Amino acid sequence: MSESDTHLLQLTVVSPSMAEELLEFEVRNRAFFEERINARPPEFYSRSGVDSAIQAAVHQARQDQGYQYLIRVAGELVGRVNLSQVRRQHFHSASLGYRIGERFNGRGYAKQAVSLALKKAFETHDLHRIEACARPENQASIHVLLANGFVQYGLSKRSFELHGQWFDTVHFERHRN
């Protein structure tokens, strides 16, 4: 990512006004994403499906259960980053997930977006611990996490099924400073 792109990358809260753009992004990247993560239900890939998903995201944010952001570079939608499974009492933690559209991979956007998501997690949402997982063969994702101060704390054997095959999962955590 160039220096000018760094200043143009921003996170925007998912909102109903973004439904058409989000649907287009998800449909365009569906096959690419489904090579790496389990498929969303087929009904998601419709305007009503995306509208429902956005309504659920808005509700989760209001209930302090999760926060979804779109990653934009110079206004263009390039990916998503989420803080999910927010646990307040005794934990003040959440799980981090992110995805970058196929044509935007390899430009450093995930690294910058995770950095901004951590800032939101710790400063805006007052969380103290963020967890993330990656498959060991996904070295790009592991690099993004390590570059953002995550440390590995575990490895789950055969814990993730994709297309009928079981994969290991590496577990990472990052604490508020």
C-alpha positions in Angstrom: 0.0 0.0 0.0 1.4 3.4 -0.9 1.6 6.2 1.7 -1.3 8.0 0.0 -3.5 4.9 0.2 -2.8 4.6 4.0 -4.4 8.0 4.5 -7.4 7.1 2.3 -8.2 3.8 4.0 -11.1 4.1 6.4 -13.7 2.0 8.2 -17.4 2.8 7.8 -20.2 1.3 9.9 -22.4 -1.0 8.0 -25.8 0.7 7.3 -28.9 0.1 5.3 -27.9 2.7 2.7 -25.0 0.5 1.7 -27.0 -2.7 0.8 -26.7 -2.5 -3.0 -23.0 -1.8 -2.9 -22.4 -4.6 -0.3 -24.5 -7.1 -2.3 -22.4 -6.3 -5.4 -19.2 -6.7 -3.4 -20.2 -10.1 -1.9 -21.5 -11.5 -5.2 -18.3 -10.4 -7.1 -16.1 -12.1 -4.4 -18.3 -15.0 -3.5 -16.2 -17.8 -5.2 -13.0 -16.3 -3.9 -14.3 -16.1 -0.3 -15.8 -19.6 -0.4 -12.4 -21.1 -1.3 -11.3 -20.0 2.2 -14.4 -19.9 4.4 -17.7 -21.7 4.5 -20.4 -20.4 2.2 -23.1 -18.1 3.3 -26.6 -19.4 2.7 -27.7 -18.9 -0.9 -30.5 -16.5 0.2 -27.8 -14.1 1.4 -26.9 -13.3 -2.2 -30.0 -11.3 -2.8 -31.1 -7.8 -1.9 -33.4 -9.0 0.8 -30.7 -11.3 2.2 -28.2 -8.5 2.5 -30.9 -6.2 3.9 -31.5 -8.8 6.6 -27.8 -9.2 7.3 -27.4 -5.4 7.7 -30.5 -5.2 10.0 -28.9 -8.0 12.1 -25.6 -6.1 12.2 -27.3 -2.9 13.3 -29.2 -4.8 16.0 -26.0 -6.4 17.2 -24.2 -3.1 17.5 -27.1 -1.6 19.4 -27.0 -4.5 21.8 -23.2 -4.3 22.1 -22.9 -7.9 20.7 -20.8 -7.1 17.6 -19.6 -4.4 15.2 -19.3 -4.6 11.5 -17.3 -2.2 9.4 -16.7 -1.9 5.7 -13.1 -1.2 4.6 -12.9 1.6 2.0 -10.0 3.0 0.1 -10.6 6.4 -1.5 -14.3 5.6 -1.0 -14.3 2.3 -2.8 -15.4 -0.8 -0.9 -12.4 -3.2 -0.7 -13.3 -5.5 2.3 -14.9 -6.0 5.6 -13.7 -6.2 9.2 -15.8 -7.4 12.1 -15.7 -7.5 15.9 -18.1 -10.3 16.8 -19.0 -12.4 19.9 -18.5 -9.4 22.2 -18.4 -10.7 25.8 -18.6 -7.9 28.4 -18.9 -9.2 32.0 -15.5 -10.5 33.3 -14.0 -10.6 29.8 -14.5 -7.4 27.7 -13.4 -9.3 24.7 -14.4 -9.9 21.0 -13.4 -12.0 18.0 -11.9 -10.3 15.0 -12.6 -11.3 11.4 -11.7 -9.7 8.1 -11.8 -10.3 4.4 -10.4 -8.4 1.5 -11.9 -8.6 -2.0 -9.9 -10.6 -4.5 -8.7 -7.8 -6.7 -7.5 -5.8 -3.6 -5.4 -8.6 -2.0 -1.7 -8.1 -1.4 -1.9 -4.3 -1.1 -1.6 -4.0 2.7 -5.2 -3.1 3.2 -5.9 -5.9 5.7 -3.0 -4.8 7.9 -4.2 -1.2 8.0 -7.9 -2.2 8.5 -7.0 -4.5 11.4 -5.0 -1.6 12.9 -8.0 0.7 12.7 -10.4 -2.0 14.0 -8.2 -2.5 17.0 -8.3 1.2 17.7 -12.1 1.1 17.6 -12.1 -2.0 19.8 -9.9 -0.5 22.5 -10.9 3.1 22.3 -14.5 3.3 21.0 -15.9 0.0 22.3 -13.7 -0.2 25.5 -12.7 -3.8 24.9 -9.6 -5.3 26.6 -8.9 -8.5 24.6 -9.3 -9.3 20.9 -9.1 -12.9 19.6 -8.5 -14.0 16.0 -7.9 -17.3 14.3 -6.2 -18.3 11.0 -5.4 -21.5 9.3 -1.7 -22.3 9.5 -1.4 -22.3 5.7 -2.8 -18.8 5.5 0.5 -17.0 6.0 -0.8 -13.7 4.7 -3.4 -13.6 7.4 -1.0 -14.7 10.1 1.4 -11.9 9.0 -1.5 -9.3 9.3 -2.2 -10.4 12.9 1.5 -10.5 14.0 2.1 -7.1 12.4 -0.7 -5.8 14.5 0.7 -7.1 17.8 -1.2 -10.3 18.1 0.5 -13.3 19.7 -0.2 -16.9 19.2 -1.7 -18.7 22.2 -2.9 -22.0 20.8 -3.4 -24.4 18.0 -6.6 -26.4 17.5 -6.2 -29.6 15.5 -8.8 -30.5 12.9 -11.1 -27.8 14.2 -12.4 -26.2 11.0 -14.2 -28.0 8.2 -14.3 -26.6 4.7 -15.6 -28.5 1.7 -15.5 -31.8 3.6 -11.8 -31.4 4.7 -10.7 -30.7 8.2 -8.1 -28.0 8.9 -6.1 -26.9 12.0 -6.7 -23.4 13.4 -4.0 -21.1 15.0 -5.4 -18.9 17.8 -4.1 -15.4 18.4 -4.9 -12.7 21.0 -4.1 -9.0 21.4 -4.6 -7.1 24.6 -5.3 -3.5 25.2 -2.0 -1.7 26.1 
